[in-house]
Amino acid sequence: MRTRKIGWRNRAYEYIMKNGPTTASELVESVRQKNGRPFKNRGPHHANGASQLLMVDKRFTYTKTKMHYTQVGGKAILGGYYVNLWRIADEE
């Protein structure tokens, strides 16, 4: 395991343990330092960077989940997109 941004990955591990499986973009927005401040230069700047950090760490794994589009009028639109839900590897 690489030591790059290990503080952010440790806090992401704690966040997932507490809140359950989550997306990389939610981790970027929600993971904070112990003093409550965001990881400015010590964490990833976007969801792709967060996913790359989590992929090299053996503690994390992901599953693809399909998200569906919905319209304001209540009609379901055919289609959707996939997101990776990150979880702790030994929780399965």
C-alpha positions as CSV (number, residue, x, y, z in Angstrom):
1,M,0.0,0.0,0.0
2,R,1.3,3.4,-0.9
3,T,1.7,6.1,1.7
4,R,0.4,8.9,-0.5
5,K,-2.4,10.9,1.3
6,I,-2.6,8.2,4.0
7,G,-4.3,10.7,6.4
8,W,-7.2,11.2,4.0
9,R,-7.6,7.5,3.4
10,N,-7.6,6.8,7.1
11,R,-10.4,9.3,7.6
12,A,-12.3,7.9,4.6
13,Y,-12.0,4.5,6.3
14,E,-13.5,5.8,9.5
15,Y,-16.3,7.7,7.6
16,I,-17.3,4.5,5.7
17,M,-17.2,2.4,8.9
18,K,-19.6,5.0,10.5
19,N,-21.9,5.8,7.6
20,G,-21.8,2.7,5.4
21,P,-21.1,2.4,1.6
22,T,-20.7,5.7,-0.1
23,T,-19.7,7.3,-3.4
24,A,-16.3,8.9,-4.0
25,S,-17.8,12.3,-4.6
26,E,-19.5,12.1,-1.2
27,L,-16.2,11.2,0.4
28,V,-14.5,14.2,-1.2
29,E,-17.2,16.5,0.3
30,S,-17.6,14.9,3.7
31,V,-14.2,13.6,4.9
32,R,-12.7,16.1,7.2
33,Q,-9.5,16.4,9.3
34,K,-9.7,15.7,13.0
35,N,-10.1,19.4,13.7
36,G,-13.1,19.6,11.4
37,R,-11.4,21.4,8.5
38,P,-11.5,20.0,5.0
39,F,-8.4,18.4,3.4
40,K,-7.3,21.2,1.1
41,N,-3.9,20.2,-0.2
42,R,-3.7,16.8,1.6
43,G,-6.8,15.2,0.0
44,P,-8.1,14.5,-3.5
45,H,-9.7,17.5,-5.3
46,H,-12.3,15.5,-7.2
47,A,-14.1,12.1,-7.3
48,N,-11.8,10.5,-9.8
49,G,-8.8,11.3,-7.6
50,A,-10.6,9.8,-4.6
51,S,-11.3,6.6,-6.5
52,Q,-7.7,6.3,-7.6
53,L,-6.6,6.7,-3.9
54,L,-9.0,4.1,-2.7
55,M,-8.2,1.6,-5.4
56,V,-4.5,1.3,-4.3
57,D,-5.6,0.6,-0.7
58,K,-6.5,-3.0,0.1
59,R,-8.9,-2.0,2.8
60,F,-11.4,-0.7,0.3
61,T,-13.5,-2.3,-2.4
62,Y,-16.4,-1.1,-4.6
63,T,-19.5,-2.3,-6.3
64,K,-21.2,-0.7,-9.3
65,T,-24.7,0.5,-8.7
66,K,-27.1,1.8,-11.3
67,M,-28.7,5.2,-10.6
68,H,-31.9,5.9,-12.6
69,Y,-33.0,9.3,-14.0
70,T,-36.3,10.7,-12.8
71,Q,-38.2,13.7,-14.2
72,V,-39.8,16.4,-12.1
73,G,-43.3,15.5,-13.4
74,G,-42.9,12.0,-11.9
75,K,-42.3,10.2,-15.1
76,A,-39.4,7.8,-15.1
77,I,-37.0,8.3,-18.0
78,L,-35.4,5.2,-19.5
79,G,-31.7,5.0,-18.8
80,G,-29.4,5.9,-16.0
81,Y,-25.8,5.8,-15.0
82,Y,-23.5,3.7,-12.9
83,V,-21.7,4.9,-9.7
84,N,-19.1,3.0,-7.6
85,L,-20.2,2.5,-4.0
86,W,-17.1,2.2,-1.9
87,R,-17.1,-0.1,1.1
88,I,-14.7,-1.7,3.6
89,A,-13.3,-4.9,2.1
90,D,-13.8,-7.1,5.2
91,E,-17.5,-6.1,5.7
92,E,-18.7,-8.3,2.9
